[in-house]
Amino acid sequence: MKFSLASVKMIAAGLMIAGCAGGGALGAGGIPKDLAGTFTADVPISLGRRCPNGELVSIRYIRRLTIRADGTADLHAVNIDAGQTDGCSRAGGTCNIIDTIDDSKAIAAVRDTTLTIETGQGRETLRSLCNPAMNTARTIGTRTVRMRWAVVTSPKTGRLALRLTAAPLGITCPNSFNPTGNDCPTVLFERQ
C-alpha cells in the first residue's frame, strides 16, 4: 500500500510548479482557449534493473487532464510500478502494482500563470499482480492542486502541449537519477 499512499500524497500536496501562462482569449468559464482540451502525458522510467526473464524494472506515469471552457475538468492518473516496490515474481517477471485515480467532477480555474484544479470525490483502485491481498478500491476526498502552466509546441510532435514543470500531477523521478532530488525531464502533456 506504500506506493498507493505516496501517489495520493503527491497529487494531494497542492504542488506549486514553476512555469508561465499561455495567454489567449478566455472561454465562457474564464479558461484560456489554449488551455481548454484534453492533454495526456505518458512517462515511462526504466530503473536500470531486470528480472530473470529480462523484463525491465520500471515505473510509468500516465496522466490525462481534460479542461473545458466552462471550468469543469477530469483527471485520470495511473501509476504503474513494474517491480520497484515488490520486485520480481516467482515466475521471473516484474510484480506490477497498478494504481488508478479517476476524478471526473473536478473544477479548474486560472489566475494569471496559476492553474488551480479542485478535484471532486474521486475513486482510487489499486491492483497488485503478485499480491492480490493488496487489491483495494476506495473513494478519495477533494484535493486542491495549484500549478504554473504554459502552452507550448512539443518538439517531438509539433502539436500544442501543456507544460507543467517540476513534479506535475504527481509525476516524480527516483532520486537515483540525481542524488539532489527529483530529476524528471520536462514533462509535456500532449494535446489530444
N, C-alpha and C positions, 0 to 999 in steps of 0.2 A: 504494500500500500504506500510505501515511501515515494515511489515515482508519481503516483496519483496526487498525493498531498503536495508534492513540490510543484507539479504543473498547475494545480489550483492556486497555490500561493503566488506563482509567477503572474498569472492572469489577474488575480485579485489585488495585487500590490498597488495598483494605480500607477503604472510605470510612467515616469517622466522621461521623455525621449527627445533628443535634440534634432532639429530639422528646420524646415521653413515651409510656409504655405504655398499652394499653387496659384491662388487667386482666381479671377474669373467671375462670371456672373453667378448670382445666387439662385437656387431653386426655391420653390414655394415654402419650404421649411427652413430656409436660411442656410442650406447646404450648398457650397460652391458646386456648380455643374460639373467641373472636372473631378470632384470627389464622389459624385453620385454614380453608382455602378457596383459591379462585383469584382473584387480583387482577390487573387489567390497567390499564396507563397508555398513552395514545396522545398524544404531544406533538408537534404539527406547529409548526414555527417558520419563518415567512417571513423571508427575508433582505433584502427590500425591493428586489430587482432582478428584471428579467425578461429572458428570452431573446427573440430576434427573433420567435418565433412566439407570444409572450405568456405562455409558461409561467413561473411564479414560481420563482426560485432559492430553495431551502429545504432544511431538514434536518427529519427526522422520527424520533422515537424511539418505538418500540413495545416495551413490556415486559410479559411475562406471568409472574407468580410464583405457583406453586401450593405451598402448605404444608399438609401433612397432620398430623393429630393425633399420629401416631407419630413425627414429626420428619423424615420424608422430604420432599423438595421437588424441584421442577422450575423451571428458569429458562429462559425463551426471550426473547432480546434481538435486536431488529432495529434497525439504524441505516440510514436512507435518506438519502443525500447526493444531493440533486437539484440538481447544478450548483455546489455550494460548492467542491469540490475541482477538478473537471475542466471547469467552465464549461458553455458551450453547445455543442451538436453542430453539425456542418456543415449538418444539416437545419434548424437553428434552435431545437431544443428543448433541454431540460436533459440533461446527461450524468449519468445516475443510477449511483451506486455503492450496492449493497445488501450490507450486512454482517450476517450472521445468526449468532448464537451460541446453541447448544442445550446445556443441561446438564440431563440427565434423571436424574442419580444424586446429587443434592445432599442435604445434611443440614442441617436447621435446628434451632437451639437458642435459647432465650430465657433471659436472666438479667436480672431487673429490667426496665429500659427498653431493653435492648440485644438486638437480633435479630442472630444470627450465622448466616451461610449459608456452609457449606463445600461448594464445588462438587466434583463428580466430574470425571473427564476428559470435557470437552465437545467439541463439534465446531463449528468456525468455517468458514463458507462466505462467500467474497467474490465478488460478481459485478459487473462493470462493463459497462454497456450501450454505452459508447463505446470502451472499450479492453479487448477480450476477453483480451488477453495478461495482464491483471491477475487474471483469474479463478483462484481458488485454493480449496482445501478442506484443512483440517488439524485435527489433534487438539490441543486446548489442555489444559494441565495443571490441577491442582487449585489453587483460589484460595479465600481466606477473606475474606468481606465482612462488616463489622460496621456496623450502623446503629441509630439510635434510631428508635422507631416509635410510632404511636398509631393506634387505630381510631377513626374519626370519621364523621360523616354528611356525605355530599357535598352541597354547596349546589346543585349542578346537577341531581342526580337524586334526592336524598333517600335514596339507598341507602348502606349501610355502605361505607367506603373505608379503605384503608390509607394513612396519611400518612408518607412518608419525606422529610424536608425536605433542603435544600441540593442535592446532586447525587446523587439516589437511583439506584443501579444504573447509573451512567454517564450519566445524563441531564444535560447541561450546555448552557447557552445561550451563544451567542457573546458575547464581551466587548464587541462593538459596541453592545449594548443598554445597557451600563453600563461605562464605562471602568475602574471599580474592580475588575471581575471578573465572575464568574458572576452572572447576573441572571435566572434562571428564576423563573417564578411558582411558587407552591406546587404540587407535583405530587401528585395523588391517584391511587392505584391502586384503581379501582372494583371492588367485589366482583362476580363474575360469577355 
